[in-house]
Each structure stands twice: as C-alpha cells, then as structure tokens.
Amino acid sequence: MKKIFFSLVLFFTFSTLSFAQDQKSNDPKMAAKLELNELVKEIPLESNLENGMYSLLIYKHETLAKATSDKERNKVYETMKSKIEGSLSPAQLKKLKNNKKLYENLIK
C-alpha cells in the first residue's frame, strides 16, 4: 500500500513540475528575460537601453504567439531587426552580428 501511495505522489509531483516548465517556456516575459540575459552577457547595455530591449522582446514574443501567417511573422522579424539595429551603437551591433546565433535568436 505504501508503494502505491508513494508512486502516486511521485507521479503527481513530476506531472506538476513538467506542467510548470511548460508554462515558463510559453511565457513571453520569461522568454524575453532569457534572451535579454544572453544579450547582456555578450554586450553590456545601459539600464534604459536594457529596459527598452526587454519591452521590445516581450512585444516580439507576444506578437509571434498571436501571428497566424508567415507574412505577419516576417513583419515582426523585420521590425525586430530594424529596432535592434537602430538601438545599438555601430560597435555593439558589429559585436552582436559576430555572434550569429544570438543575433538570429533576437530577431526571430
């Protein structure tokens, strides 16, 4: 009886943890924070620019979640590309573009 009870508790614990992880990965704010952390590791940003990038990344994730067509997604990608290129200095942009994986992750 104890084994059955322990098995059920263990099952529900893993189910709950799994569900919690799924929720975090779909949360636009969490995804934006993770991307921003990656960016800040590569390129130090001033606090006001960091806040602006955070808002921009939240916008990206919320809009992509609602996008229903490739045309809408491509519009978001172009917006992200132009906003990032306009926000960073030429030296910061060059450093970002040298890290192709991070750059692609930020704009797409």
Biopython code that builds the backbone (N, CA, C, O; Angstrom):
import numpy as np
from Bio.PDB.StructureBuilder import StructureBuilder

atoms = [
    (1, "MET", "N", (0.818, -1.185, 0.000)),
    (1, "MET", "CA", (0.000, 0.000, 0.000)),
    (1, "MET", "C", (0.869, 1.260, 0.000)),
    (1, "MET", "O", (0.573, 2.235, -0.691)),
    (2, "LYS", "N", (1.944, 1.220, 0.787)),
    (2, "LYS", "CA", (2.840, 2.363, 0.850)),
    (2, "LYS", "C", (3.493, 2.614, -0.500)),
    (2, "LYS", "O", (3.700, 3.763, -0.890)),
    (3, "LYS", "N", (3.815, 1.549, -1.209)),
    (3, "LYS", "CA", (4.446, 1.692, -2.512)),
    (3, "LYS", "C", (3.500, 2.345, -3.517)),
    (3, "LYS", "O", (3.917, 3.181, -4.318)),
    (4, "ILE", "N", (2.253, 1.969, -3.471)),
    (4, "ILE", "CA", (1.254, 2.551, -4.378)),
    (4, "ILE", "C", (1.076, 4.035, -4.067)),
    (4, "ILE", "O", (1.060, 4.868, -4.972)),
    (5, "PHE", "N", (0.947, 4.354, -2.802)),
    (5, "PHE", "CA", (0.790, 5.753, -2.390)),
    (5, "PHE", "C", (2.013, 6.571, -2.797)),
    (5, "PHE", "O", (1.874, 7.661, -3.352)),
    (6, "PHE", "N", (3.204, 6.052, -2.525)),
    (6, "PHE", "CA", (4.435, 6.742, -2.892)),
    (6, "PHE", "C", (4.524, 6.930, -4.409)),
    (6, "PHE", "O", (4.949, 7.986, -4.877)),
    (7, "SER", "N", (4.132, 5.926, -5.168)),
    (7, "SER", "CA", (4.152, 6.006, -6.628)),
    (7, "SER", "C", (3.212, 7.094, -7.134)),
    (7, "SER", "O", (3.560, 7.834, -8.054)),
    (8, "LEU", "N", (2.029, 7.198, -6.543)),
    (8, "LEU", "CA", (1.074, 8.226, -6.950)),
    (8, "LEU", "C", (1.596, 9.630, -6.624)),
    (8, "LEU", "O", (1.486, 10.547, -7.438)),
    (9, "VAL", "N", (2.158, 9.783, -5.439)),
    (9, "VAL", "CA", (2.713, 11.083, -5.053)),
    (9, "VAL", "C", (3.841, 11.470, -5.992)),
    (9, "VAL", "O", (3.918, 12.614, -6.439)),
    (10, "LEU", "N", (4.694, 10.542, -6.287)),
    (10, "LEU", "CA", (5.810, 10.789, -7.196)),
    (10, "LEU", "C", (5.302, 11.152, -8.595)),
    (10, "LEU", "O", (5.825, 12.070, -9.228)),
    (11, "PHE", "N", (4.305, 10.446, -9.067)),
    (11, "PHE", "CA", (3.717, 10.724, -10.379)),
    (11, "PHE", "C", (3.145, 12.138, -10.438)),
    (11, "PHE", "O", (3.410, 12.870, -11.392)),
    (12, "PHE", "N", (2.373, 12.528, -9.440)),
    (12, "PHE", "CA", (1.775, 13.853, -9.438)),
    (12, "PHE", "C", (2.826, 14.956, -9.283)),
    (12, "PHE", "O", (2.665, 16.050, -9.824)),
    (13, "THR", "N", (3.881, 14.672, -8.558)),
    (13, "THR", "CA", (4.959, 15.649, -8.410)),
    (13, "THR", "C", (5.633, 15.913, -9.746)),
    (13, "THR", "O", (5.857, 17.066, -10.117)),
    (14, "PHE", "N", (5.956, 14.856, -10.465)),
    (14, "PHE", "CA", (6.585, 15.024, -11.763)),
    (14, "PHE", "C", (5.639, 15.672, -12.766)),
    (14, "PHE", "O", (6.070, 16.471, -13.598)),
    (15, "SER", "N", (4.379, 15.339, -12.696)),
    (15, "SER", "CA", (3.402, 15.962, -13.592)),
    (15, "SER", "C", (3.317, 17.459, -13.346)),
    (15, "SER", "O", (3.270, 18.245, -14.292)),
    (16, "THR", "N", (3.296, 17.851, -12.093)),
    (16, "THR", "CA", (3.219, 19.261, -11.745)),
    (16, "THR", "C", (4.473, 20.008, -12.177)),
    (16, "THR", "O", (4.379, 21.110, -12.717)),
    (17, "LEU", "N", (5.632, 19.431, -11.949)),
    (17, "LEU", "CA", (6.879, 20.068, -12.354)),
    (17, "LEU", "C", (6.965, 20.203, -13.868)),
    (17, "LEU", "O", (7.430, 21.221, -14.382)),
    (18, "SER", "N", (6.527, 19.200, -14.561)),
    (18, "SER", "CA", (6.537, 19.237, -16.018)),
    (18, "SER", "C", (5.616, 20.327, -16.527)),
    (18, "SER", "O", (5.974, 21.058, -17.451)),
    (19, "PHE", "N", (4.439, 20.447, -15.943)),
    (19, "PHE", "CA", (3.485, 21.472, -16.355)),
    (19, "PHE", "C", (4.039, 22.864, -16.072)),
    (19, "PHE", "O", (3.865, 23.770, -16.888)),
    (20, "ALA", "N", (4.691, 23.049, -14.949)),
    (20, "ALA", "CA", (5.264, 24.348, -14.589)),
    (20, "ALA", "C", (6.347, 24.757, -15.585)),
    (20, "ALA", "O", (6.440, 25.930, -15.945)),
    (21, "GLN", "N", (7.159, 23.815, -16.031)),
    (21, "GLN", "CA", (8.195, 24.140, -17.006)),
    (21, "GLN", "C", (7.588, 24.518, -18.343)),
    (21, "GLN", "O", (8.103, 25.408, -19.020)),
    (22, "ASP", "N", (6.503, 23.861, -18.740)),
    (22, "ASP", "CA", (5.827, 24.206, -19.986)),
    (22, "ASP", "C", (5.271, 25.621, -19.911)),
    (22, "ASP", "O", (5.343, 26.357, -20.895)),
    (23, "GLN", "N", (4.731, 26.010, -18.795)),
    (23, "GLN", "CA", (4.181, 27.343, -18.628)),
    (23, "GLN", "C", (5.275, 28.403, -18.771)),
    (23, "GLN", "O", (5.051, 29.433, -19.406)),
    (24, "LYS", "N", (6.433, 28.170, -18.202)),
    (24, "LYS", "CA", (7.513, 29.147, -18.253)),
    (24, "LYS", "C", (8.014, 29.342, -19.672)),
    (24, "LYS", "O", (8.322, 30.467, -20.066)),
    (25, "SER", "N", (8.101, 28.275, -20.442)),
    (25, "SER", "CA", (8.635, 28.400, -21.785)),
    (25, "SER", "C", (7.675, 29.129, -22.713)),
    (25, "SER", "O", (8.103, 29.682, -23.726)),
    (26, "ASN", "N", (6.382, 29.141, -22.388)),
    (26, "ASN", "CA", (5.398, 29.831, -23.216)),
    (26, "ASN", "C", (5.140, 31.255, -22.740)),
    (26, "ASN", "O", (4.393, 31.988, -23.387)),
    (27, "ASP", "N", (5.728, 31.655, -21.644)),
    (27, "ASP", "CA", (5.524, 32.981, -21.094)),
    (27, "ASP", "C", (6.401, 33.985, -21.839)),
    (27, "ASP", "O", (7.624, 33.852, -21.833)),
    (28, "PRO", "N", (5.795, 34.993, -22.485)),
    (28, "PRO", "CA", (6.597, 35.971, -23.235)),
    (28, "PRO", "C", (7.607, 36.721, -22.364)),
    (28, "PRO", "O", (8.714, 37.020, -22.812)),
    (29, "LYS", "N", (7.228, 37.021, -21.131)),
    (29, "LYS", "CA", (8.143, 37.756, -20.253)),
    (29, "LYS", "C", (9.356, 36.909, -19.878)),
    (29, "LYS", "O", (10.476, 37.416, -19.811)),
    (30, "MET", "N", (9.133, 35.630, -19.638)),
    (30, "MET", "CA", (10.239, 34.746, -19.296)),
    (30, "MET", "C", (11.167, 34.554, -20.495)),
    (30, "MET", "O", (12.389, 34.593, -20.352)),
    (31, "ALA", "N", (10.590, 34.351, -21.661)),
    (31, "ALA", "CA", (11.400, 34.178, -22.867)),
    (31, "ALA", "C", (12.198, 35.451, -23.167)),
    (31, "ALA", "O", (13.364, 35.386, -23.556)),
    (32, "ALA", "N", (11.556, 36.605, -22.983)),
    (32, "ALA", "CA", (12.241, 37.880, -23.222)),
    (32, "ALA", "C", (13.386, 38.066, -22.233)),
    (32, "ALA", "O", (14.463, 38.530, -22.608)),
    (33, "LYS", "N", (13.159, 37.709, -20.986)),
    (33, "LYS", "CA", (14.202, 37.855, -19.962)),
    (33, "LYS", "C", (15.405, 36.958, -20.284)),
    (33, "LYS", "O", (16.554, 37.372, -20.127)),
    (34, "LEU", "N", (15.135, 35.739, -20.730)),
    (34, "LEU", "CA", (16.230, 34.829, -21.088)),
    (34, "LEU", "C", (17.045, 35.377, -22.262)),
    (34, "LEU", "O", (18.275, 35.327, -22.250)),
    (35, "GLU", "N", (16.347, 35.900, -23.276)),
    (35, "GLU", "CA", (17.053, 36.464, -24.427)),
    (35, "GLU", "C", (17.841, 37.710, -24.028)),
    (35, "GLU", "O", (18.962, 37.918, -24.491)),
    (36, "LEU", "N", (17.250, 38.532, -23.170)),
    (36, "LEU", "CA", (17.943, 39.729, -22.714)),
    (36, "LEU", "C", (19.202, 39.372, -21.921)),
    (36, "LEU", "O", (20.234, 40.029, -22.061)),
    (37, "ASN", "N", (19.115, 38.345, -21.098)),
    (37, "ASN", "CA", (20.291, 37.899, -20.338)),
    (37, "ASN", "C", (21.408, 37.461, -21.278)),
    (37, "ASN", "O", (22.577, 37.765, -21.039)),
    (38, "GLU", "N", (21.056, 36.757, -22.335)),
    (38, "GLU", "CA", (22.058, 36.339, -23.321)),
    (38, "GLU", "C", (22.699, 37.555, -23.987)),
    (38, "GLU", "O", (23.910, 37.592, -24.204)),
    (39, "LEU", "N", (21.869, 38.544, -24.306)),
    (39, "LEU", "CA", (22.374, 39.751, -24.951)),
    (39, "LEU", "C", (23.311, 40.520, -24.020)),
    (39, "LEU", "O", (24.375, 40.975, -24.440)),
    (40, "VAL", "N", (22.916, 40.662, -22.769)),
    (40, "VAL", "CA", (23.720, 41.415, -21.807)),
    (40, "VAL", "C", (25.044, 40.708, -21.506)),
    (40, "VAL", "O", (26.043, 41.368, -21.221)),
    (41, "LYS", "N", (25.061, 39.384, -21.565)),
    (41, "LYS", "CA", (26.317, 38.661, -21.397)),
    (41, "LYS", "C", (27.294, 39.007, -22.516)),
    (41, "LYS", "O", (28.500, 39.113, -22.292)),
    (42, "GLU", "N", (26.764, 39.178, -23.709)),
    (42, "GLU", "CA", (27.602, 39.471, -24.878)),
    (42, "GLU", "C", (27.946, 40.960, -24.969)),
    (42, "GLU", "O", (29.091, 41.329, -25.230)),
    (43, "ILE", "N", (26.933, 41.811, -24.748)),
    (43, "ILE", "CA", (27.108, 43.251, -24.907)),
    (43, "ILE", "C", (26.550, 43.966, -23.674)),
    (43, "ILE", "O", (25.345, 43.902, -23.435)),
    (44, "PRO", "N", (27.372, 44.630, -22.901)),
    (44, "PRO", "CA", (26.853, 45.398, -21.755)),
    (44, "PRO", "C", (25.983, 46.556, -22.254)),
    (44, "PRO", "O", (26.359, 47.269, -23.184)),
    (45, "LEU", "N", (24.826, 46.734, -21.631)),
    (45, "LEU", "CA", (23.897, 47.788, -22.024)),
    (45, "LEU", "C", (23.629, 48.721, -20.855)),
    (45, "LEU", "O", (23.701, 48.317, -19.694)),
    (46, "GLU", "N", (23.321, 49.972, -21.173)),
    (46, "GLU", "CA", (22.876, 50.909, -20.153)),
    (46, "GLU", "C", (21.487, 50.474, -19.680)),
    (46, "GLU", "O", (20.777, 49.768, -20.395)),
    (47, "SER", "N", (21.110, 50.892, -18.492)),
    (47, "SER", "CA", (19.851, 50.416, -17.911)),
    (47, "SER", "C", (18.636, 50.830, -18.730)),
    (47, "SER", "O", (17.702, 50.042, -18.879)),
    (48, "ASN", "N", (18.626, 52.065, -19.272)),
    (48, "ASN", "CA", (17.463, 52.476, -20.060)),
    (48, "ASN", "C", (17.372, 51.701, -21.372)),
    (48, "ASN", "O", (16.273, 51.381, -21.825)),
    (49, "LEU", "N", (18.510, 51.398, -21.983)),
    (49, "LEU", "CA", (18.512, 50.593, -23.202)),
    (49, "LEU", "C", (18.124, 49.156, -22.894)),
    (49, "LEU", "O", (17.429, 48.512, -23.681)),
    (50, "GLU", "N", (18.570, 48.655, -21.757)),
    (50, "GLU", "CA", (18.210, 47.302, -21.342)),
    (50, "GLU", "C", (16.698, 47.187, -21.127)),
    (50, "GLU", "O", (16.091, 46.194, -21.527)),
    (51, "ASN", "N", (16.091, 48.193, -20.501)),
    (51, "ASN", "CA", (14.642, 48.193, -20.294)),
    (51, "ASN", "C", (13.891, 48.263, -21.619)),
    (51, "ASN", "O", (12.874, 47.594, -21.801)),
    (52, "GLY", "N", (14.397, 49.074, -22.539)),
    (52, "GLY", "CA", (13.770, 49.170, -23.857)),
    (52, "GLY", "C", (13.862, 47.862, -24.629)),
    (52, "GLY", "O", (12.904, 47.455, -25.286)),
    (53, "MET", "N", (15.010, 47.207, -24.551)),
    (53, "MET", "CA", (15.171, 45.916, -25.238)),
    (53, "MET", "C", (14.255, 44.863, -24.633)),
    (53, "MET", "O", (13.702, 44.025, -25.345)),
    (54, "TYR", "N", (14.101, 44.912, -23.323)),
    (54, "TYR", "CA", (13.208, 43.967, -22.647)),
    (54, "TYR", "C", (11.775, 44.149, -23.147)),
    (54, "TYR", "O", (11.093, 43.170, -23.448)),
    (55, "SER", "N", (11.324, 45.383, -23.234)),
    (55, "SER", "CA", (9.977, 45.657, -23.741)),
    (55, "SER", "C", (9.832, 45.205, -25.189)),
    (55, "SER", "O", (8.805, 44.648, -25.575)),
    (56, "LEU", "N", (10.854, 45.444, -25.973)),
    (56, "LEU", "CA", (10.841, 45.039, -27.374)),
    (56, "LEU", "C", (10.772, 43.522, -27.511)),
    (56, "LEU", "O", (10.047, 43.012, -28.364)),
    (57, "LEU", "N", (11.505, 42.810, -26.693)),
    (57, "LEU", "CA", (11.496, 41.343, -26.750)),
    (57, "LEU", "C", (10.159, 40.774, -26.271)),
    (57, "LEU", "O", (9.694, 39.763, -26.799)),
    (58, "ILE", "N", (9.545, 41.404, -25.289)),
    (58, "ILE", "CA", (8.206, 40.974, -24.865)),
    (58, "ILE", "C", (7.226, 41.164, -26.014)),
    (58, "ILE", "O", (6.418, 40.283, -26.306)),
    (59, "TYR", "N", (7.305, 42.326, -26.664)),
    (59, "TYR", "CA", (6.453, 42.590, -27.824)),
    (59, "TYR", "C", (6.632, 41.509, -28.882)),
    (59, "TYR", "O", (5.659, 41.004, -29.443)),
    (60, "LYS", "N", (7.894, 41.160, -29.147)),
    (60, "LYS", "CA", (8.174, 40.142, -30.162)),
    (60, "LYS", "C", (7.496, 38.821, -29.824)),
    (60, "LYS", "O", (6.832, 38.229, -30.675)),
    (61, "HIS", "N", (7.655, 38.359, -28.597)),
    (61, "HIS", "CA", (7.102, 37.058, -28.226)),
    (61, "HIS", "C", (5.577, 37.068, -28.191)),
    (61, "HIS", "O", (4.940, 36.094, -28.590)),
    (62, "GLU", "N", (4.991, 38.161, -27.717)),
    (62, "GLU", "CA", (3.528, 38.252, -27.694)),
    (62, "GLU", "C", (2.960, 38.291, -29.109)),
    (62, "GLU", "O", (1.955, 37.642, -29.400)),
    (63, "THR", "N", (3.608, 39.053, -29.984)),
    (63, "THR", "CA", (3.125, 39.186, -31.352)),
    (63, "THR", "C", (3.310, 37.890, -32.132)),
    (63, "THR", "O", (2.428, 37.492, -32.893)),
    (64, "LEU", "N", (4.448, 37.233, -31.948)),
    (64, "LEU", "CA", (4.667, 35.964, -32.650)),
    (64, "LEU", "C", (3.698, 34.889, -32.166)),
    (64, "LEU", "O", (3.302, 34.019, -32.942)),
    (65, "ALA", "N", (3.316, 34.940, -30.903)),
    (65, "ALA", "CA", (2.354, 33.963, -30.386)),
    (65, "ALA", "C", (0.980, 34.153, -31.028)),
    (65, "ALA", "O", (0.235, 33.188, -31.198)),
    (66, "LYS", "N", (0.648, 35.380, -31.380)),
    (66, "LYS", "CA", (-0.652, 35.686, -31.982)),
    (66, "LYS", "C", (-0.630, 35.600, -33.503)),
    (66, "LYS", "O", (-1.685, 35.524, -34.132)),
    (67, "ALA", "N", (0.563, 35.612, -34.103)),
    (67, "ALA", "CA", (0.684, 35.633, -35.563)),
    (67, "ALA", "C", (0.125, 34.346, -36.163)),
    (67, "ALA", "O", (0.387, 33.244, -35.680)),
    (68, "THR", "N", (-0.644, 34.520, -37.218)),
    (68, "THR", "CA", (-1.278, 33.368, -37.858)),
    (68, "THR", "C", (-0.698, 33.061, -39.238)),
    (68, "THR", "O", (-0.939, 31.987, -39.787)),
    (69, "SER", "N", (0.057, 33.991, -39.792)),
    (69, "SER", "CA", (0.595, 33.752, -41.131)),
    (69, "SER", "C", (2.085, 34.076, -41.171)),
    (69, "SER", "O", (2.619, 34.744, -40.286)),
    (70, "ASP", "N", (2.735, 33.588, -42.215)),
    (70, "ASP", "CA", (4.155, 33.874, -42.401)),
    (70, "ASP", "C", (4.385, 35.359, -42.666)),
    (70, "ASP", "O", (5.422, 35.910, -42.298)),
    (71, "LYS", "N", (3.416, 35.997, -43.303)),
    (71, "LYS", "CA", (3.529, 37.422, -43.594)),
    (71, "LYS", "C", (3.606, 38.227, -42.294)),
    (71, "LYS", "O", (4.415, 39.147, -42.179)),
    (72, "GLU", "N", (2.772, 37.883, -41.329)),
    (72, "GLU", "CA", (2.783, 38.569, -40.033)),
    (72, "GLU", "C", (4.098, 38.315, -39.297)),
    (72, "GLU", "O", (4.669, 39.233, -38.709)),
    (73, "ARG", "N", (4.575, 37.077, -39.329)),
    (73, "ARG", "CA", (5.837, 36.743, -38.676)),
    (73, "ARG", "C", (7.003, 37.501, -39.303)),
    (73, "ARG", "O", (7.856, 38.041, -38.598)),
    (74, "ASN", "N", (7.031, 37.536, -40.634)),
    (74, "ASN", "CA", (8.110, 38.240, -41.325)),
    (74, "ASN", "C", (8.102, 39.731, -41.000)),
    (74, "ASN", "O", (9.157, 40.359, -40.913)),
    (75, "LYS", "N", (6.910, 40.292, -40.821)),
    (75, "LYS", "CA", (6.807, 41.703, -40.445)),
    (75, "LYS", "C", (7.413, 41.925, -39.059)),
    (75, "LYS", "O", (8.106, 42.917, -38.836)),
    (76, "VAL", "N", (7.157, 41.014, -38.140)),
    (76, "VAL", "CA", (7.741, 41.106, -36.795)),
    (76, "VAL", "C", (9.256, 40.976, -36.873)),
    (76, "VAL", "O", (9.974, 41.715, -36.199)),
    (77, "TYR", "N", (9.752, 40.045, -37.686)),
    (77, "TYR", "CA", (11.192, 39.851, -37.830)),
    (77, "TYR", "C", (11.862, 41.126, -38.367)),
    (77, "TYR", "O", (12.915, 41.532, -37.876)),
    (78, "GLU", "N", (11.253, 41.744, -39.364)),
    (78, "GLU", "CA", (11.805, 42.974, -39.931)),
    (78, "GLU", "C", (11.779, 44.109, -38.908)),
    (78, "GLU", "O", (12.722, 44.894, -38.810)),
    (79, "THR", "N", (10.693, 44.182, -38.154)),
    (79, "THR", "CA", (10.595, 45.205, -37.102)),
    (79, "THR", "C", (11.679, 45.007, -36.068)),
    (79, "THR", "O", (12.339, 45.966, -35.668)),
    (80, "MET", "N", (11.872, 43.777, -35.629)),
    (80, "MET", "CA", (12.899, 43.484, -34.629)),
    (80, "MET", "C", (14.283, 43.853, -35.155)),
    (80, "MET", "O", (15.086, 44.460, -34.446)),
    (81, "LYS", "N", (14.550, 43.485, -36.387)),
    (81, "LYS", "CA", (15.858, 43.766, -36.984)),
    (81, "LYS", "C", (16.115, 45.266, -37.021)),
    (81, "LYS", "O", (17.191, 45.720, -36.633)),
    (82, "SER", "N", (15.137, 46.039, -37.484)),
    (82, "SER", "CA", (15.341, 47.480, -37.588)),
    (82, "SER", "C", (15.439, 48.146, -36.212)),
    (82, "SER", "O", (16.241, 49.062, -36.030)),
    (83, "LYS", "N", (14.642, 47.701, -35.250)),
    (83, "LYS", "CA", (14.686, 48.294, -33.904)),
    (83, "LYS", "C", (16.019, 47.988, -33.206)),
    (83, "LYS", "O", (16.600, 48.858, -32.558)),
    (84, "ILE", "N", (16.489, 46.761, -33.343)),
    (84, "ILE", "CA", (17.761, 46.399, -32.715)),
    (84, "ILE", "C", (18.909, 47.168, -33.363)),
    (84, "ILE", "O", (19.779, 47.696, -32.671)),
    (85, "GLU", "N", (18.904, 47.227, -34.689)),
    (85, "GLU", "CA", (19.973, 47.943, -35.382)),
    (85, "GLU", "C", (19.942, 49.437, -35.071)),
    (85, "GLU", "O", (20.988, 50.084, -35.030)),
    (86, "GLY", "N", (18.751, 49.984, -34.852)),
    (86, "GLY", "CA", (18.638, 51.395, -34.518)),
    (86, "GLY", "C", (18.984, 51.699, -33.078)),
    (86, "GLY", "O", (19.367, 52.825, -32.759)),
    (87, "SER", "N", (18.857, 50.722, -32.204)),
    (87, "SER", "CA", (19.091, 50.945, -30.774)),
    (87, "SER", "C", (20.546, 50.817, -30.367)),
    (87, "SER", "O", (20.991, 51.484, -29.433)),
    (88, "LEU", "N", (21.281, 49.978, -31.047)),
    (88, "LEU", "CA", (22.669, 49.703, -30.655)),
    (88, "LEU", "C", (23.639, 50.595, -31.413)),
    (88, "LEU", "O", (23.370, 51.016, -32.538)),
    (89, "SER", "N", (24.747, 50.871, -30.790)),
    (89, "SER", "CA", (25.814, 51.631, -31.460)),
    (89, "SER", "C", (26.441, 50.738, -32.536)),
    (89, "SER", "O", (26.284, 49.518, -32.499)),
    (90, "PRO", "N", (27.146, 51.343, -33.485)),
    (90, "PRO", "CA", (27.791, 50.518, -34.523)),
    (90, "PRO", "C", (28.731, 49.456, -33.963)),
    (90, "PRO", "O", (28.794, 48.343, -34.486)),
    (91, "ALA", "N", (29.455, 49.792, -32.909)),
    (91, "ALA", "CA", (30.382, 48.814, -32.313)),
    (91, "ALA", "C", (29.607, 47.672, -31.653)),
    (91, "ALA", "O", (29.981, 46.506, -31.782)),
    (92, "GLN", "N", (28.526, 48.011, -30.945)),
    (92, "GLN", "CA", (27.712, 46.979, -30.305)),
    (92, "GLN", "C", (27.040, 46.104, -31.353)),
    (92, "GLN", "O", (26.960, 44.886, -31.194)),
    (93, "LEU", "N", (26.557, 46.726, -32.426)),
    (93, "LEU", "CA", (25.893, 45.971, -33.488)),
    (93, "LEU", "C", (26.867, 45.021, -34.172)),
    (93, "LEU", "O", (26.511, 43.888, -34.494)),
    (94, "LYS", "N", (28.090, 45.479, -34.394)),
    (94, "LYS", "CA", (29.096, 44.615, -35.018)),
    (94, "LYS", "C", (29.387, 43.414, -34.126)),
    (94, "LYS", "O", (29.497, 42.287, -34.609)),
    (95, "LYS", "N", (29.509, 43.657, -32.827)),
    (95, "LYS", "CA", (29.781, 42.577, -31.883)),
    (95, "LYS", "C", (28.613, 41.586, -31.850)),
    (95, "LYS", "O", (28.818, 40.375, -31.771)),
    (96, "LEU", "N", (27.388, 42.117, -31.912)),
    (96, "LEU", "CA", (26.206, 41.254, -31.931)),
    (96, "LEU", "C", (26.145, 40.428, -33.202)),
    (96, "LEU", "O", (25.866, 39.230, -33.152)),
    (97, "LYS", "N", (26.400, 41.047, -34.328)),
    (97, "LYS", "CA", (26.333, 40.318, -35.601)),
    (97, "LYS", "C", (27.435, 39.269, -35.711)),
    (97, "LYS", "O", (27.282, 38.292, -36.445)),
    (98, "ASN", "N", (28.536, 39.452, -34.999)),
    (98, "ASN", "CA", (29.586, 38.434, -34.985)),
    (98, "ASN", "C", (29.116, 37.164, -34.277)),
    (98, "ASN", "O", (29.597, 36.069, -34.569)),
    (99, "ASN", "N", (28.183, 37.316, -33.355)),
    (99, "ASN", "CA", (27.573, 36.167, -32.683)),
    (99, "ASN", "C", (26.265, 35.856, -33.415)),
    (99, "ASN", "O", (25.187, 36.256, -32.976)),
    (100, "LYS", "N", (26.376, 35.140, -34.532)),
    (100, "LYS", "CA", (25.231, 34.899, -35.414)),
    (100, "LYS", "C", (24.076, 34.194, -34.710)),
    (100, "LYS", "O", (22.914, 34.508, -34.964)),
    (101, "LYS", "N", (24.380, 33.254, -33.837)),
    (101, "LYS", "CA", (23.329, 32.513, -33.148)),
    (101, "LYS", "C", (22.484, 33.455, -32.285)),
    (101, "LYS", "O", (21.255, 33.397, -32.315)),
    (102, "LEU", "N", (23.141, 34.310, -31.529)),
    (102, "LEU", "CA", (22.424, 35.254, -30.672)),
    (102, "LEU", "C", (21.641, 36.247, -31.520)),
    (102, "LEU", "O", (20.484, 36.539, -31.216)),
    (103, "TYR", "N", (22.242, 36.759, -32.562)),
    (103, "TYR", "CA", (21.580, 37.739, -33.429)),
    (103, "TYR", "C", (20.311, 37.139, -34.049)),
    (103, "TYR", "O", (19.250, 37.763, -34.026)),
    (104, "GLU", "N", (20.427, 35.951, -34.591)),
    (104, "GLU", "CA", (19.256, 35.286, -35.190)),
    (104, "GLU", "C", (18.187, 35.016, -34.145)),
    (104, "GLU", "O", (16.995, 35.154, -34.421)),
    (105, "ASN", "N", (18.606, 34.633, -32.948)),
    (105, "ASN", "CA", (17.652, 34.353, -31.876)),
    (105, "ASN", "C", (16.893, 35.616, -31.466)),
    (105, "ASN", "O", (15.710, 35.549, -31.132)),
    (106, "LEU", "N", (17.570, 36.762, -31.491)),
    (106, "LEU", "CA", (16.925, 38.011, -31.106)),
    (106, "LEU", "C", (15.927, 38.510, -32.152)),
    (106, "LEU", "O", (14.870, 39.034, -31.801)),
    (107, "ILE", "N", (16.255, 38.352, -33.414)),
    (107, "ILE", "CA", (15.352, 38.879, -34.426)),
    (107, "ILE", "C", (14.287, 37.881, -34.850)),
    (107, "ILE", "O", (13.310, 38.269, -35.491)),
    (108, "LYS", "N", (14.446, 36.617, -34.514)),
    (108, "LYS", "CA", (13.441, 35.624, -34.909)),
    (108, "LYS", "C", (12.901, 34.876, -33.734)),
    (108, "LYS", "O", (12.046, 34.005, -33.896)),
]
sb = StructureBuilder()
sb.init_structure("model")
sb.init_model(0)
sb.init_chain("A")
sb.init_seg("    ")
for serial, (resi, resn, name, xyz) in enumerate(atoms, 1):
    if name == "N":
        sb.init_residue(resn, " ", resi, " ")
    sb.init_atom(name, np.array(xyz, "f"), 0.0, 1.0, " ", f" {name:<3s}", serial, name[0])
structure = sb.get_structure()
